[in-house]
C-alpha cells in the first residue's frame, strides 16, 4: 500500500470523537505535576537540598556548641560544605531548567538535552569527589584538635609512627575513598542515565544521517 | 503564572487541537493509560511554554514541536515498543487495534506498519500524513528539507513493505 493512499485512512482513524476531553478536563490537567524525568529530577534535587540542610545544621550545632568550644573548626568546615552544596544545587537546578524547555526544533532539543545531561553528570561526579576530601579534612582537624588516644595507633603520630607513615596512611585512605566513591557514582550514573543517553545519541545520529 | 484570561484562551486552543495531540499519543504509546499520561504531559508542557509563544511560527507548528519533543525525548513510554522492523514478530496489541480492525483492516495495517518505525520515522510519517510541507517539517524537526526527502522515500518503501506483510500476515511469528 502506498503511503499517499493512507492519508485518507489516517484522517479517518484519528478522528475519534469518543476521545474528546472537555474544557474542564483540560483545565484539571493544568493543575497536575509534570511526570517528565527532568521534572522528577528537579523535585529530587529539592529533596536533596532539604536533606542536606537538615543533616548539616544539627551537625554544625553539635560541633560548634559541644566539646567545650574546642571543635569549632569542623563546624565551620560543615558550613563551607553546605555553602558549596548550595552552589551545586543552584548550578544543577539551572541545568535542569534548561533541559525543561520543549519548544525548540526536535533535533535542536535532543542535542541540547544530551549536551546538558552530560554536563550535568560530569558536574555531579566532580562534586561527589568532595565527599572523601571533606571527610578526610574533617578527620585531620579532629586529629590535631582532640587529645591523642591513650593507646597509640597507626593514625596518630608517635615514636613508633613517624610523620611520613601517618601522612601516607591518611593519604592512602583518601585515595581509596576517592576511587571507591568515584567508581560507585559512575556505576550509579550509568545505571540511572545510561540507557537515556544511549537513546538520545541514537536519535540524534538517526536525524543526522542522510 | 499566566492570567485567567490566557488560561481560558489556552484551554480553548488545546480543545480545538486535541485530535492532533491524540494522534501523537497514539503513535508513541501502546496502551490507553500511557496515551492518557502522554496527553497530560504534553498539555502541561504546552501550558508551561505558552507564555513564550509569540506567534513567530504557526500555532500548529509550535504545538507539533512541543508534542513531539515530549513524546520523543522523554522516552519513558517506549521501552515496550517495537523498534526498527526486521526479523522480529509483529506486536500482538497495537493502539486500539481491536476498534480499528472492526472498522477497517487497512487501518490495522497502517498502524501495524507505523508501529514498526523508529521514533524519528514516526514523527516524519505523521507530519507527512498530516499534509505538512517539507518546509514545515524542517521547522518542526530541525532536519534539512533535502535530508527529509531522502528519509521520506526510505520510509515510504518501508511502509509499502510492511503493509504488504501485514496484509498477507507474513510478519507474524
Interface residues (C-beta under 8 A of the other chain):
Chain A: X1 X2 X3 X6 X7 X9 X10 X11 X12 X13 X14 X15 X16 X19 X20 X21 X22 X23 X26 X27 X29 X30 X32 X33 X34 X35 X36 X37 X100 X101 X102 X103 X104 X105 X106 X107 X108 X109 X110 X113 X196 X199 X200 X203 X206 X207 X210
Chain B: X7 X11 X12 X14 X15 X18 X19 X22 X23 X26 X37 X39 X40 X41 X43 X44 X45 X47 X48 X49 X52 X53 X62 X65 X66 X68 X69 X70 X72 X73 X74 X75 X76 X100 X103 X104 X106 X107 X109 X110 X111 X118 X119 X120 X123 X125 X128 X129 X131 X139 X140 X141 X142 X143 X146 X147 X150 X151 X155 X156 X159 X160 X163 X164 X167
